[in-house]
């Protein structure tokens, strides 16, 4: 029987320990290498996503409503340089954001560059009433959202006549006349004060006062239009875009609450009320500020066959009102 000396035993233990330490070091290096490669891969993927997001740009350009003024479809333009897929449609109102639906669950929502897509509201989701105070926002699968502005048109646009006049704004079926934009003081019941006259609407005193607004329009469509009481004149302060002050239509036909716009006829439209069915005038209560102007029109087109087609349009008035 051969005996192993103490020195030889220690040498063997030392060899095993060294091998074990080498394995630990190798394992640690391997883990660090895997982690580093994983981080690089993740970082590259994130950079790729961010790079693609920078190339995405979408705009919500049109809304269509049905006869009950529920939103039936929206149109989105892809103004970016890569394909995008629309994955969400939101409504923002009173500071709250609500998901309406995911368009990709109902149809192919891919949009090529320079193309547009009309997204129809599915019949199996709750109705979406059109709210002029709310904002619709679409989002892609990479999180890019539509630009933060009110859709410029709700029913398409017509080309301006060949004899273009820069004092007029041609948007959709209506032409707005900049040289006939005015305000007039009223009492709290909306009656025009006999002590006042119509003033140009570009600069308005900030004192708390009831105002009526007037603008001239011409129906340049091929169909007559009837407006209803939901048409409004809206001031949006540039320093506080979440605040909107609205005046609603004073209809020419008080019995029906509507105003008729015949083709190729210029008509004055007046906005007075603080809500569509109110008998109280709207009061100017904004501080010194500059305001963007948006006009919203609601009503119907009168078709040649006697039927009516819902009409709704938001017009960003290409001017500003200064409250001083």
Buried (B, 14 or more C-beta within 10 A) or exposed (E): EEEEEEEEEEEEEEEEEEEEEEEEEEEEEEEEEEEEEEEEEEEEEEEEEEEBBEBBBBBBBBBBBEEEBBBBEBBBBBBBEBBBBBBBBBBBEEEEEEEBBBBBEBEEBBBEBEEBBEBEBEEEEEEBEBEBEBBBBBBBBBEBBBEEBBBBBBBEBBEBEEEEEEEBBBBBBBBBBBEBBBBBBBEEEBEBEEEBEBBEBBEBBBEEBBBBBBBBBBBBBEBBBBBBBBBBBBBBBEEEEEEBBBBBBBBBEEEEBBBBBEBEEEBEBBBBBBBBEEEEBBBBEBEEBEBBBBBBBBBBBBEEEEEEEBBBBBBBBEBBBEBE
